[in-house]
Amino acid sequence: MTLAPLAGFRSLITHHCITGSLRHLYVFNGHPLSEEMLLGLGAGVGFVYWRQKGELPFIGGRGNARGGFEPLVGARTGVDIRAYTSGSARKAEQALLDYLAEGQPVMIQCDMGYLPYFDFGAEFHFGGHAVVVCGYDAAARQVLVADRDEPLHPVSLEDLEKARGSTHKPFAPERRWYRCDFQAKRDPTMDEIRAAIGEMATAMLQPPIANLGVEGICTAAQRIRKWPQTMDKDALRHALFNVWVYTDATGGTGGGLFRYMLARFLHESAARMGLAALDDLAEAFQRIGDGWQQAAEMCKAASEATDPVAALPLIGEQLLALAAEERAAWEKTRQQL
């Protein structure tokens, strides 16, 4: 047996690991919705500032829909998407191989720090990464993995288990995998697109805690100035580098903390709904994406500077300016729905 993708599987260049993995599955099953549409339907754009005790701060631009992102995307596209986890490496591996034997690629969650085709130059772990396993060679005990780039990557089952069974915080993958049933697949309705946009606006403008939404951006602006009080210069450099990674396209956001993808979703929605006002909002979020990209570059430069502390006030000011822009754009979004 040779290592080859399942018949009919097509590798795609994608932006975000989760929406990109879903798009691989949707295309394979004859439901080729855009990655941006999948992101928007799951109310997938938001903001979070989080710092777990003993860990570096995390700044992210994904939204967290009630009930989970993947099930919501599925509900709005006629696809039954269910997540499973296992504490057993043997059971998780067998479930994966059984699904491949049925001729279906499998979306799994894993720690990208253990995937051999990544080279970060230093130890790095992120267990929220999603990929699609799309081929298997039993004799070699290797699988083929589709990630955000176009080439397919051979990975041994031993390395895959390291990535799936990682316990690194704050996003341990728990050997999570997904089963998808496309029998009732359909296009989203106008009401579903409208509801998704409204959910993102509400989450940004009325967050349940001060670490989320527009308020969370203000929280991040304040906290980032205080980072030197709780971490040494090496940790500070690492934290600033992380902000760049999770904002820039390098980290799987599509650039501009997902705002560029959001803009494309709004443009596509405007065409589907015949609502020209969404095109104007798309342009506003494109500009906001530019602002986030600028913040990311400021953080990257600070992470490489002799004195990383000096740039923190300016970074804080940039975040406060972005908070004001985001609030205005999301308020206008709600008015247009």
C-alpha positions in Angstrom: 0.0 0.0 0.0 1.2 3.5 -0.7 0.4 6.7 1.1 -2.2 8.5 -1.0 -5.3 10.7 -0.4 -8.7 9.3 -0.5 -10.3 9.2 -4.0 -11.8 12.6 -4.8 -10.0 14.5 -2.0 -8.6 17.9 -3.1 -6.1 19.8 -1.0 -6.8 23.5 -0.7 -4.9 26.6 0.4 -6.9 28.0 3.4 -6.7 30.7 6.0 -8.0 29.5 9.4 -7.4 26.0 10.6 -11.0 25.2 11.6 -12.8 26.9 8.8 -10.2 25.6 6.4 -10.6 22.0 7.7 -14.4 22.3 7.4 -14.1 23.6 3.8 -12.0 20.6 2.9 -14.8 18.3 4.2 -17.5 20.4 2.6 -15.8 20.4 -0.8 -15.1 16.7 -0.6 -18.8 16.1 0.0 -20.1 18.3 -2.8 -21.0 21.4 -0.6 -18.4 24.0 -1.7 -19.3 26.9 0.5 -16.5 29.5 0.9 -14.3 29.5 4.0 -15.5 33.0 4.8 -19.1 32.0 4.6 -18.4 29.1 7.0 -16.7 31.5 9.4 -19.6 34.0 9.3 -22.4 31.4 9.6 -20.8 30.2 12.8 -20.7 33.7 14.2 -17.0 33.1 14.3 -15.5 36.6 14.6 -15.1 38.3 18.0 -12.4 39.2 20.5 -11.0 37.6 23.6 -8.3 38.6 26.0 -7.4 35.8 28.4 -4.7 35.1 30.9 -4.6 31.8 32.7 -2.6 31.6 35.9 1.0 30.6 35.1 0.5 31.1 31.3 1.2 33.9 28.9 -1.6 36.2 27.9 -3.7 35.3 24.9 -5.4 37.7 22.5 -7.7 36.2 19.9 -10.2 37.3 17.3 -12.5 34.2 17.1 -16.0 34.3 18.4 -17.5 31.6 20.6 -21.0 30.9 19.6 -23.4 29.3 22.1 -23.5 25.6 21.6 -20.2 25.6 19.7 -18.9 26.9 16.4 -19.0 23.7 14.4 -22.5 22.6 15.3 -23.9 26.1 14.5 -22.1 26.1 11.1 -23.6 22.6 10.5 -27.1 23.6 11.5 -27.1 26.5 9.1 -25.8 24.4 6.2 -27.8 21.2 6.7 -24.8 19.3 8.0 -24.8 17.3 11.2 -21.4 17.9 12.8 -20.6 16.1 16.0 -17.5 16.3 18.1 -16.0 13.3 20.1 -13.2 13.1 22.5 -11.4 10.1 24.2 -9.0 9.7 27.0 -7.8 6.5 25.2 -5.1 6.8 22.5 -6.1 3.4 21.1 -9.8 4.2 20.9 -9.2 7.6 19.2 -6.8 6.0 16.7 -9.3 3.3 15.9 -12.1 5.7 15.4 -10.0 7.7 13.0 -9.0 4.6 11.0 -12.6 3.3 10.9 -13.8 6.6 9.4 -11.0 6.6 6.8 -12.0 3.0 5.9 -15.5 4.3 5.2 -13.9 6.7 2.6 -14.4 9.9 4.6 -11.6 12.3 5.6 -11.6 13.2 9.3 -11.2 16.6 10.9 -9.2 16.3 14.2 -7.8 18.7 16.8 -4.2 18.6 17.7 -1.2 20.4 19.1 0.7 21.9 16.2 3.9 21.9 18.2 4.1 18.1 17.8 3.3 18.1 14.0 6.7 17.3 12.3 6.1 19.5 9.3 6.2 22.6 11.5 9.5 24.2 12.4 9.0 27.0 15.0 12.7 27.3 15.8 11.8 26.9 19.5 9.3 25.0 21.6 5.8 26.2 20.8 2.5 24.6 21.6 -1.1 25.3 20.5 -3.6 22.5 21.0 -6.5 24.3 19.3 -5.2 23.5 15.8 -7.4 21.6 13.4 -6.4 19.5 10.4 -7.9 16.9 8.1 -6.6 13.4 7.9 -7.2 12.3 4.4 -5.2 9.1 3.7 -3.6 6.1 5.4 -1.0 3.6 4.8 -1.4 0.6 7.2 2.0 -0.9 6.4 3.9 2.3 7.1 1.5 3.4 9.9 1.4 6.8 8.3 -1.5 9.2 7.6 -1.7 12.1 5.2 -2.7 15.4 6.7 -4.2 18.5 5.0 -3.4 21.7 6.7 -3.7 25.4 5.6 -1.0 25.0 2.9 -1.6 23.0 -0.3 0.9 20.1 0.1 -0.3 17.1 2.0 1.9 16.1 4.9 2.8 12.5 5.8 2.7 12.0 9.6 3.4 8.8 11.5 0.6 7.6 13.8 3.0 7.9 16.7 3.6 11.6 16.0 -0.1 12.1 15.4 -0.9 10.7 18.8 1.7 13.0 20.4 -0.2 15.9 18.8 -3.7 14.6 19.6 -2.8 13.6 23.2 -0.9 16.8 24.2 -1.7 18.2 27.6 -0.2 21.6 27.1 -2.5 24.4 28.3 -4.6 26.4 27.6 -6.0 24.4 24.7 -5.4 20.7 25.2 -6.8 18.9 22.2 -8.3 15.9 24.1 -8.0 13.7 21.0 -11.1 15.5 19.6 -12.4 14.4 16.2 -15.6 15.2 14.2 -18.1 13.2 12.3 -20.1 15.0 9.6 -23.3 13.8 7.9 -23.9 15.7 4.6 -27.1 13.9 3.6 -29.3 17.0 4.3 -26.8 19.6 3.0 -28.3 22.9 1.8 -27.4 26.5 1.3 -27.9 28.9 4.3 -31.0 31.0 4.2 -31.0 34.8 4.2 -32.5 34.8 7.8 -29.6 32.5 8.9 -27.0 34.8 7.5 -28.7 37.8 9.1 -28.9 36.0 12.4 -25.2 35.1 12.3 -24.2 38.7 11.6 -26.4 39.9 14.5 -24.9 37.3 16.9 -21.4 38.6 16.2 -22.5 42.2 16.7 -24.3 41.4 20.0 -21.3 39.4 21.3 -18.9 42.3 20.5 -21.2 45.0 22.0 -22.8 43.2 24.9 -20.2 40.7 26.2 -20.9 38.8 29.4 -17.5 39.6 30.9 -15.0 42.4 30.4 -12.4 40.1 28.7 -14.6 39.7 25.6 -15.9 41.9 22.7 -15.1 45.6 22.4 -14.8 45.9 26.2 -12.2 43.1 26.0 -10.2 45.2 23.5 -10.2 48.0 26.1 -9.2 45.5 28.8 -6.3 44.3 26.6 -5.2 47.9 26.1 -5.0 48.4 29.8 -3.4 45.1 30.7 -0.7 45.2 28.1 0.8 48.3 29.8 1.0 46.3 33.0 2.7 43.2 31.6 6.1 44.2 32.8 4.8 44.0 36.4 4.1 40.3 36.0 6.8 39.0 33.6 10.5 39.4 32.9 11.8 40.7 29.5 12.0 37.3 27.9 8.5 36.4 28.8 7.3 39.9 27.7 9.0 39.3 24.3 7.3 36.0 24.0 3.9 37.5 24.9 4.3 40.2 22.3 5.4 37.7 19.7 2.3 35.7 20.4 0.1 38.7 19.8 1.7 39.1 16.4 1.2 35.4 15.6 -2.4 35.3 16.6 -3.3 38.5 14.8 -1.3 38.1 11.6 -2.1 35.6 8.8 0.8 33.5 10.0 -1.3 32.3 13.0 -4.3 31.3 10.8 -6.5 34.4 11.1 -6.4 35.4 7.4 -4.7 38.6 8.6 -6.0 41.5 10.6 -7.3 39.3 13.5 -10.0 37.7 11.2 -11.3 41.1 10.1 -10.2 40.6 6.5 -12.1 37.3 6.4 -15.1 39.1 8.0 -15.0 41.7 5.3 -15.1 39.1 2.6 -18.0 37.3 4.3 -19.9 40.6 4.4 -19.2 41.2 0.7 -20.5 37.7 -0.1 -23.5 38.2 2.2 -24.3 41.6 0.5 -24.4 39.8 -2.9 -26.6 36.9 -1.6 -29.0 39.2 0.3 -29.0 42.2 -2.1 -28.1 44.5 0.7 -25.6 47.1 -0.4 -25.1 48.5 3.1 -23.2 45.3 4.0 -20.6 46.2 1.3 -20.0 49.5 3.2 -19.6 47.6 6.4 -17.2 45.2 4.7 -15.0 48.2 3.8 -15.1 49.4 7.4 -13.9 46.0 8.7 -11.2 45.9 6.0 -9.8 49.2 7.4 -10.1 47.8 10.9 -8.2 44.8 9.8 -5.5 47.1 8.6 -5.4 48.6 12.1 -5.1 45.2 13.7 -2.3 44.4 11.3 -0.5 47.5 12.4 -0.9 46.6 16.0 0.5 43.1 15.2 3.6 44.6 13.5 4.1 46.9 16.5 4.1 43.9 18.8 6.5 42.0 16.6 8.9 44.9 16.5 8.7 45.3 20.3 9.4 41.6 20.8 12.7 42.1 18.9 13.6 45.4 20.5 16.3 45.8 23.2 13.7 47.4 25.5 10.3 45.8 24.7 8.7 47.9 27.5 9.1 51.2 25.7 6.5 50.3 23.0 3.7 49.2 25.3 2.1 52.6 25.8 1.8 53.1 22.0 0.5 49.6 21.5 -2.1 50.3 24.2 -3.2 53.5 22.4 -3.5 51.6 19.1 -5.8 49.0 20.8 -8.0 51.8 22.3 -8.3 53.4 18.9 -9.3 50.0 17.5 -11.9 49.5 20.2 -13.5 52.8 19.2 -13.5 51.8 15.5 -14.9 48.4 16.3 -17.7 49.8 18.5 -18.8 52.2 15.8 -18.7 49.5 13.1 -20.6 46.9 15.1 -23.2 49.4 16.1 -23.7 50.4 12.5 -24.0 46.7 11.7 -26.8 46.2 14.1 -28.6 49.2 12.6 -28.5 47.7 9.1 -30.0 44.3 10.1 
